[in-house]
Amino acid sequence: MLAFYDTLNAMTPAESHAWPLDRQRREWDALCQKFQAPYPAGLAVSDVTVRGDVDVPVRLYRPSGATTPLPAVLYAHGGGW
């Protein structure tokens, strides 16, 4: 965890609070990429969009090679940027 905070401090200088929001998002994404672990073996991950009045991006995690319906867990993030 300390490595994360050290990197966060190095990548976000004091003036970063005044950066435009799109830059803050880009910098945060770049920071997170440095700590992204690979998916476990045997896991298939796909991004899809559920179409509706408002399109909703969805990430599906399934065992590799699964072809039949499986039980599911729905995780809904409640906000943020």
QUIDA-V512534 format. One line per field, one symbol per residue. ss: DSSP state (@ for helix, = for strand, . for the rest). burial: b if it has 9 or more other C-alpha atoms within 8 Angstrom, else e. Layout:
ss->???
burial->???
//
This chain:
ss->.@@@@@@@@@@..@@@@@..@@@@@@@@@@@@@.........========.....========..................
burial->eeeeeebbeeeeeeeeeeeeeeebbebeeebeeeeeeeeeeebbeeeeeeeeeeeeeeebeeeeeeeeeeeeeeeeeeeee
//
